[in-house]
């Protein structure tokens, strides 16, 4: 198993992309909760990230509302079910943790869904920022509530590119 990584600037701060055997397996933000240690990212090599970087650029420019990338998501079967369902949440929309739990056939597992959501290894592309509290409140986000708020606001009114800032 060969891991490599690259780092790119984005409107939500630097993003570290990780590939395992040439397939995207991680996208981490600076200061992200559950971010693996840097030594787990492998050597620096931009080669496998051309398409992911192109699609991220289109997303942040307001020209794309989704991603078409092969992913290698390593987690428990439950986590992978949650992450697969996250990819079904439409751009600009949100669901609650309880609704997500119901969608995966575990209506009483909203807390477990929240934990799996928090361990999503490919943020933004697997849009865990689209999950909110039952009352619509912005609760928990591994990348921080400010980033979550910013991503949701961008998606709800994406009439132009998301500007680079120095907030993150």
N, C-alpha and C positions, 0 to 999 in steps of 0.2 A: 504494500500500500504506500503510494508516494503522495505526499502533501506538499503543496506550494501555495504561496499567497502573493497578493499585491495589495497596495494601499492606494486609494483614490480620494480626492477631495469631493465633497458633496455639499449641498445646501444645509444638511443636518450634521455637518462635521465630517472628519475623515472616516472612511469606511474601509475595513479590512475584509477582502474577499479571500476565501480559502477554497482550494480545489483538492479533491482526493481522487487520484488516478484520472485526472483531467476533467472531473465533473464537479460543479459547484456544490460545496458541502457546508459553507459558512459565509455569513455576511454579518460582521460585527461592528458596532459603533464604539467610539471612545467612551470609556466609563460605563459600558453596558454591564448590567447584572448578568451573571452566568457566562461571561466572556471567558473562553479558555485561556490558559497561559500562552503567551506569544510563542514559546518554544514548541508548542503543538502545531503551529501554522506551517512549519516547513520553511524551506528556502524561498527567497523572493524570485518569482518568475511570472512575468505578465502574460505569457503565451496562452494559457487556457481561458483567459478572462475577456477576450476581445468582444464577444457577443454580449456577455453580461454587462460590461461597461457601456456598450452601445445602447442597450435597452434601459439601463439606469439613467443614462443621459437623456434619452427620449422621455422617460417618465418625469424626471425633474424639469424638463423643458415644457411639460404639459402636452407632449405629442403622443403619449402612450398611456393607456389605462391598465395595462397588465403586462405580464412577462411570459414568454415562451422559452423556457430554458430547462434542460435536463438538470435534475437536482439529485443529490445523494444525501438524504436526510437520515441520520443515524439516531435512533431513539427506540423506546419501547413500542410495541404494537399500538398501545393506547395513544402515546404521543404522536405517532405517525398518522393515526386516524384524525386526531385533532388538527395536525398540520395540513393534512389533505383537505379537511373541511374549511380551514382558513382560506385556502386558495379559491374557494367557491364564493366568498363574500365579494359582492360587486364593488368596484371602484366607487368611492364616494359614499358608501353606505356603511353602517355599523350593525353589529348584532351584540346581544348581551352574552355573558358567560353561560347563563342558563339556556338561552336559545341555542348556543353552540353545542351544549351538552345534549339537548334534545335532538339536534341534527345528527349527532353521531350515535344516537340510540341509547344514551345514558343520561336520562333527564334529571337524575339526582346527583350527577357528578360535576356540578358547576365549579366546585372548588378544585377538583382534580384537573378539570379543563383549564382553569386559571394557571395552575402549576405547569401544565404541559405548554400552554401558550407562552409562559415566561421563559421556557427553555427552548423556544423556537431557534434553531441554529442559523436561519437565513432570513433575518429581519428584512422588512420592506418588501422583498420579493415574495415571501410568504407573509401576507399582511396581518400580522398579529396586532398591529396598531388599530385595526378596525373593530376590536372587541372592547366593549364598554360595560359598565355596571348596569344592573337591572333598571336603574332610574335614568340611564343615559350618561351618568357621570364618568369622567375619565379616571379610571382606576388603573393601578399597576401597569407599567410598561418597562421592560428591561432597558430600553434606551432612554428612559426618563419621561416624565409627564410632559415637559415642555416640547420634546420632540414629537410625542404622540399628538399633542394639540396642534402642532405645526403641520404634521403630515395630514391629519384629518381636515384641517382648515384648507390646506392646499387642494386636497382631493374634492372637497365640496364646492370650491369656487375656482377650479383650475382653468382660469382664463388667460394664463400666461405662465412663464417659467417661474420656478421657485428660486428666489434669489439666494445667492451665497450670503451667509452672515458669519459673524465671529462669535455667535452665542455658544457654540459647542466646540 
